Amino acid sequence: MLKRKPPIVIIAADVFGVTPELGQLVQALGITEATFVSPHPFTRTFRSEAEGYASFMAAGGVEAYAGHLGRVLAARDYTFDFALGFSAGASALWLRLADAALEPRLPGRAILYYGSRIRDDAHLRPRRQTRLVFAEREASFDPAPLAQKLRAAGNDAVLIPGSAHGFMNPRSPGYDAAISTRELAALRAQIHTPPPRQ
């Protein structure tokens, strides 16, 4: 029996950037090959989400982050099997997943967590199988109508009951250990399950 190669994953971080917790997430998912992408042009530890967000906006926000992700994807001589995006990273990946110019370099599948700025570009259509996972509570908008609108357009969009923005990140005020544990188990199964043959 042939052994299947481990999935190659690209992870777009939230405004905290690439943290040790992201490394722990990769270990928990059983991923051996991961490329981390940060919204910041430097490595730094932020004391709060607000501080990370201010730095993210100073660096150009979602559009600049999406541009950086596009360059990372285009520079590889291989394609990623899977993409994971969190918050700002999810919103930036959403823009790239709809980019026809990146077609040969787009990851095979993607899961985007609480990408709140997806609401600004909800009309886009991802060119790969994409699951959108929204928190039930957001400080700046109600995610339920957005998830419904995305589903009506044929997207796989879900709302996690009882969750707040950042529920997967231990550094976030919205972190929820129980929800994160459940999502990690489901995510691990999805990442290690080959996509259906077309």
Contacts in CASP RR format, 6 or more apart in sequence:
PFRMAT RR
TARGET T0000
AUTHOR 0000-0000-0000
METHOD contacts of the structure
MODEL  1
MLKRKPPIVIIAADVFGVTPELGQLVQALGITEATFVSPHPFTRTFRSEA
EGYASFMAAGGVEAYAGHLGRVLAARDYTFDFALGFSAGASALWLRLADA
ALEPRLPGRAILYYGSRIRDDAHLRPRRQTRLVFAEREASFDPAPLAQKL
RAAGNDAVLIPGSAHGFMNPRSPGYDAAISTRELAALRAQIHTPPPRQ
4 194 0 8 1.000
6 30 0 8 1.000
6 31 0 8 1.000
6 32 0 8 1.000
6 33 0 8 1.000
7 31 0 8 1.000
7 33 0 8 1.000
7 81 0 8 1.000
7 82 0 8 1.000
7 191 0 8 1.000
7 192 0 8 1.000
8 33 0 8 1.000
8 34 0 8 1.000
8 35 0 8 1.000
8 78 0 8 1.000
8 80 0 8 1.000
8 81 0 8 1.000
8 82 0 8 1.000
9 26 0 8 1.000
9 29 0 8 1.000
9 31 0 8 1.000
9 33 0 8 1.000
9 34 0 8 1.000
9 35 0 8 1.000
9 80 0 8 1.000
9 81 0 8 1.000
9 82 0 8 1.000
9 83 0 8 1.000
9 84 0 8 1.000
9 191 0 8 1.000
10 34 0 8 1.000
10 35 0 8 1.000
10 37 0 8 1.000
10 72 0 8 1.000
10 73 0 8 1.000
10 80 0 8 1.000
10 82 0 8 1.000
10 83 0 8 1.000
10 84 0 8 1.000
10 107 0 8 1.000
11 22 0 8 1.000
11 25 0 8 1.000
11 26 0 8 1.000
11 34 0 8 1.000
11 35 0 8 1.000
11 36 0 8 1.000
11 37 0 8 1.000
11 83 0 8 1.000
11 84 0 8 1.000
11 85 0 8 1.000
11 86 0 8 1.000
12 37 0 8 1.000
12 39 0 8 1.000
12 65 0 8 1.000
12 69 0 8 1.000
12 83 0 8 1.000
12 84 0 8 1.000
12 85 0 8 1.000
12 86 0 8 1.000
12 88 0 8 1.000
12 89 0 8 1.000
12 90 0 8 1.000
12 92 0 8 1.000
12 93 0 8 1.000
13 19 0 8 1.000
13 22 0 8 1.000
13 36 0 8 1.000
13 37 0 8 1.000
13 38 0 8 1.000
13 39 0 8 1.000
13 85 0 8 1.000
13 86 0 8 1.000
13 88 0 8 1.000
13 89 0 8 1.000
14 39 0 8 1.000
14 85 0 8 1.000
14 86 0 8 1.000
14 87 0 8 1.000
14 88 0 8 1.000
14 89 0 8 1.000
14 166 0 8 1.000
14 169 0 8 1.000
14 172 0 8 1.000
15 39 0 8 1.000
15 46 0 8 1.000
15 49 0 8 1.000
15 52 0 8 1.000
15 53 0 8 1.000
15 55 0 8 1.000
15 56 0 8 1.000
15 87 0 8 1.000
15 88 0 8 1.000
16 46 0 8 1.000
16 49 0 8 1.000
16 52 0 8 1.000
16 169 0 8 1.000
16 171 0 8 1.000
16 172 0 8 1.000
17 38 0 8 1.000
17 39 0 8 1.000
17 40 0 8 1.000
17 46 0 8 1.000
17 52 0 8 1.000
18 36 0 8 1.000
18 37 0 8 1.000
18 38 0 8 1.000
18 43 0 8 1.000
19 45 0 8 1.000
19 171 0 8 1.000
21 169 0 8 1.000
21 170 0 8 1.000
21 171 0 8 1.000
22 36 0 8 1.000
23 34 0 8 1.000
23 36 0 8 1.000
25 168 0 8 1.000
25 184 0 8 1.000
26 34 0 8 1.000
28 184 0 8 1.000
28 188 0 8 1.000
29 184 0 8 1.000
29 187 0 8 1.000
29 188 0 8 1.000
29 191 0 8 1.000
30 188 0 8 1.000
30 192 0 8 1.000
31 191 0 8 1.000
35 72 0 8 1.000
35 80 0 8 1.000
37 68 0 8 1.000
37 69 0 8 1.000
37 72 0 8 1.000
37 89 0 8 1.000
39 56 0 8 1.000
39 59 0 8 1.000
39 61 0 8 1.000
39 64 0 8 1.000
39 65 0 8 1.000
39 68 0 8 1.000
39 88 0 8 1.000
39 89 0 8 1.000
39 92 0 8 1.000
40 52 0 8 1.000
40 55 0 8 1.000
40 56 0 8 1.000
40 59 0 8 1.000
41 59 0 8 1.000
44 55 0 8 1.000
46 52 0 8 1.000
46 55 0 8 1.000
49 171 0 8 1.000
49 172 0 8 1.000
49 173 0 8 1.000
56 65 0 8 1.000
56 88 0 8 1.000
59 65 0 8 1.000
61 88 0 8 1.000
62 88 0 8 1.000
62 91 0 8 1.000
62 92 0 8 1.000
62 95 0 8 1.000
62 117 0 8 1.000
62 120 0 8 1.000
63 95 0 8 1.000
65 88 0 8 1.000
65 89 0 8 1.000
65 91 0 8 1.000
65 92 0 8 1.000
66 91 0 8 1.000
66 92 0 8 1.000
66 93 0 8 1.000
66 95 0 8 1.000
66 96 0 8 1.000
67 92 0 8 1.000
67 96 0 8 1.000
68 92 0 8 1.000
69 89 0 8 1.000
69 92 0 8 1.000
69 93 0 8 1.000
69 96 0 8 1.000
70 96 0 8 1.000
70 99 0 8 1.000
70 102 0 8 1.000
70 105 0 8 1.000
73 80 0 8 1.000
73 96 0 8 1.000
73 102 0 8 1.000
73 105 0 8 1.000
73 106 0 8 1.000
73 107 0 8 1.000
74 102 0 8 1.000
74 105 0 8 1.000
76 105 0 8 1.000
79 104 0 8 1.000
79 105 0 8 1.000
79 106 0 8 1.000
79 107 0 8 1.000
79 108 0 8 1.000
80 107 0 8 1.000
80 108 0 8 1.000
81 107 0 8 1.000
81 108 0 8 1.000
81 109 0 8 1.000
81 191 0 8 1.000
82 107 0 8 1.000
82 108 0 8 1.000
82 109 0 8 1.000
82 110 0 8 1.000
82 111 0 8 1.000
82 191 0 8 1.000
83 93 0 8 1.000
83 97 0 8 1.000
83 107 0 8 1.000
83 108 0 8 1.000
83 109 0 8 1.000
83 110 0 8 1.000
83 111 0 8 1.000
84 110 0 8 1.000
84 111 0 8 1.000
84 112 0 8 1.000
84 113 0 8 1.000
84 187 0 8 1.000
85 93 0 8 1.000
85 110 0 8 1.000
85 111 0 8 1.000
85 112 0 8 1.000
85 113 0 8 1.000
85 115 0 8 1.000
86 113 0 8 1.000
86 114 0 8 1.000
86 115 0 8 1.000
86 166 0 8 1.000
86 168 0 8 1.000
86 169 0 8 1.000
87 113 0 8 1.000
87 114 0 8 1.000
87 115 0 8 1.000
87 116 0 8 1.000
87 165 0 8 1.000
87 166 0 8 1.000
87 169 0 8 1.000
88 115 0 8 1.000
88 117 0 8 1.000
89 112 0 8 1.000
89 115 0 8 1.000
90 112 0 8 1.000
90 113 0 8 1.000
90 114 0 8 1.000
90 115 0 8 1.000
90 118 0 8 1.000
90 132 0 8 1.000
91 112 0 8 1.000
91 115 0 8 1.000
91 116 0 8 1.000
91 117 0 8 1.000
91 118 0 8 1.000
91 120 0 8 1.000
93 110 0 8 1.000
93 112 0 8 1.000
94 112 0 8 1.000
94 115 0 8 1.000
94 118 0 8 1.000
94 121 0 8 1.000
94 124 0 8 1.000
94 126 0 8 1.000
94 130 0 8 1.000
94 132 0 8 1.000
95 121 0 8 1.000
95 124 0 8 1.000
96 102 0 8 1.000
96 106 0 8 1.000
97 106 0 8 1.000
97 107 0 8 1.000
97 110 0 8 1.000
97 124 0 8 1.000
97 126 0 8 1.000
97 127 0 8 1.000
97 128 0 8 1.000
97 130 0 8 1.000
98 121 0 8 1.000
98 124 0 8 1.000
98 125 0 8 1.000
98 126 0 8 1.000
98 127 0 8 1.000
99 106 0 8 1.000
99 127 0 8 1.000
100 127 0 8 1.000
103 127 0 8 1.000
106 127 0 8 1.000
106 128 0 8 1.000
107 128 0 8 1.000
108 128 0 8 1.000
108 129 0 8 1.000
108 195 0 8 1.000
109 128 0 8 1.000
109 129 0 8 1.000
109 130 0 8 1.000
109 190 0 8 1.000
109 195 0 8 1.000
110 126 0 8 1.000
110 128 0 8 1.000
110 129 0 8 1.000
110 130 0 8 1.000
110 131 0 8 1.000
111 130 0 8 1.000
111 131 0 8 1.000
111 133 0 8 1.000
111 187 0 8 1.000
111 190 0 8 1.000
112 118 0 8 1.000
112 130 0 8 1.000
112 131 0 8 1.000
112 132 0 8 1.000
112 133 0 8 1.000
113 133 0 8 1.000
113 166 0 8 1.000
113 168 0 8 1.000
113 183 0 8 1.000
114 133 0 8 1.000
114 134 0 8 1.000
114 135 0 8 1.000
114 138 0 8 1.000
114 143 0 8 1.000
114 165 0 8 1.000
114 166 0 8 1.000
114 167 0 8 1.000
114 168 0 8 1.000
115 132 0 8 1.000
115 134 0 8 1.000
116 138 0 8 1.000
116 140 0 8 1.000
116 141 0 8 1.000
116 143 0 8 1.000
116 165 0 8 1.000
118 132 0 8 1.000
118 146 0 8 1.000
118 150 0 8 1.000
119 141 0 8 1.000
119 146 0 8 1.000
122 146 0 8 1.000
122 149 0 8 1.000
122 150 0 8 1.000
122 153 0 8 1.000
123 153 0 8 1.000
125 153 0 8 1.000
126 155 0 8 1.000
129 156 0 8 1.000
129 195 0 8 1.000
130 155 0 8 1.000
130 156 0 8 1.000
131 156 0 8 1.000
131 157 0 8 1.000
131 158 0 8 1.000
131 190 0 8 1.000
132 147 0 8 1.000
132 150 0 8 1.000
132 155 0 8 1.000
132 156 0 8 1.000
132 157 0 8 1.000
132 158 0 8 1.000
133 157 0 8 1.000
133 158 0 8 1.000
133 160 0 8 1.000
133 183 0 8 1.000
134 143 0 8 1.000
134 146 0 8 1.000
134 147 0 8 1.000
134 157 0 8 1.000
134 158 0 8 1.000
134 159 0 8 1.000
134 160 0 8 1.000
135 143 0 8 1.000
135 159 0 8 1.000
135 160 0 8 1.000
135 163 0 8 1.000
135 164 0 8 1.000
135 165 0 8 1.000
135 166 0 8 1.000
135 167 0 8 1.000
135 174 0 8 1.000
136 143 0 8 1.000
136 144 0 8 1.000
136 159 0 8 1.000
136 160 0 8 1.000
136 161 0 8 1.000
136 162 0 8 1.000
136 163 0 8 1.000
136 164 0 8 1.000
137 143 0 8 1.000
137 162 0 8 1.000
137 163 0 8 1.000
137 164 0 8 1.000
137 165 0 8 1.000
138 164 0 8 1.000
138 165 0 8 1.000
139 165 0 8 1.000
143 159 0 8 1.000
144 159 0 8 1.000
146 157 0 8 1.000
147 157 0 8 1.000
147 158 0 8 1.000
147 159 0 8 1.000
148 157 0 8 1.000
150 157 0 8 1.000
151 157 0 8 1.000
160 167 0 8 1.000
160 179 0 8 1.000
160 183 0 8 1.000
162 176 0 8 1.000
162 179 0 8 1.000
163 174 0 8 1.000
163 176 0 8 1.000
163 179 0 8 1.000
164 173 0 8 1.000
164 174 0 8 1.000
164 176 0 8 1.000
165 172 0 8 1.000
165 174 0 8 1.000
166 172 0 8 1.000
166 173 0 8 1.000
166 174 0 8 1.000
166 175 0 8 1.000
167 174 0 8 1.000
167 175 0 8 1.000
167 176 0 8 1.000
167 179 0 8 1.000
167 180 0 8 1.000
167 183 0 8 1.000
168 175 0 8 1.000
168 179 0 8 1.000
168 180 0 8 1.000
168 183 0 8 1.000
168 184 0 8 1.000
169 175 0 8 1.000
170 177 0 8 1.000
170 180 0 8 1.000
END
